């Protein structure tokens, strides 16, 4: 999960958050950052996030993102 935190901090170094912070509600991830985040996650974790998995609940928290990555790693 630390890698996910690093990627998010690169996109938004100004906001403080932890693995349970709602990243969308707190404005840490907006629509533009989400697109960049998806690309970065795919590169860092060597996976592909299916379009069907790109929904807010999968990106609300670091924990939710980690679960998404685990699912996509099993697919690919």
Secondary structure, 3 states (H helix, E strand, C coil): CHHHHHHHHHHCCCCCCCCCCCCCCCCCCCHHHHHHHHHHHHHHHCCCCCHHHCCHHHCCCHHHHHHHHHHHHHHC
